[in-house]
Amino acid sequence: MSKFVVCKNTKKHAEVIQALTDRKIDFEIVDCTKKCFKCRTSVMIKQDDSYISASTVEKLLTKLSLD
């Protein structure tokens, strides 16, 4: 199972957390993912060792590989 990490500073943080919780996806919230510009200007999540970003929470969810 993939490990998902959400930065507390990411754009639309509350929406991302709610969407992951609603889909019963395990995740961790961290203070910083060291990708400040991208994190604060787009919706972003870290999946294992890669960063996934999108303009909306819905688009982000479609990009996640939930195998």
N, C-alpha and C positions, 0 to 999 in steps of 0.2 A: 504494500500500500504506500502511496506517495505521502510525503510529509509536506504539509502546507504551512507557510509562515506569512503572517500579515503584519506589516509595520503599523504602529499606532498612528503614524503621521500620513498614511496614504490617503489620497483623495477619496471621498465617500466611504471612509472607514466604517461607519455604522452600517451602511448598506451592504458592504462586503461581508461583515461579520454576520449580519442577519441572514443573508443569502446562504452562506456556508452552514450556519446553524440549521436553517430550514431544510437543507439537503442532507443533514446529518454527516457533514464532512468534518473530520477531525482537523484542527488547526491550532497553531500557537500564535499568540500576539507578542511581538517584540518591540523594544523601544526604537530600534533603528536597523535597517537592512543595508546601510551604507550606499544607498542609491537615491540620495535626497532629491535631486532635481526631478528624476523620473517618477519617484514615489509621490511627490507633492503635486505633480502636474497631470498625472493619469491614475487610473485605477490599477493597482499593481499587487501581485502576490508572488511569493517565492515558492516554487514547487521543486522539492529536492534541491538540486544545485542550479536550477535555471529560474530566471525571472520572466514572468508573464504579465503583460500590461495591455490595457484596452481603454477605450474612451468611456465606456459604460460598464456597469456591473454585469449586465446581461451578456455583453460581448466577452467579458472576461470569463464568465462561466462556460461559454461555448468553447473557449480556448483550452480549458483545463482538461487534461486527460485523466479520466476517472476510472481506469481499468481495474 
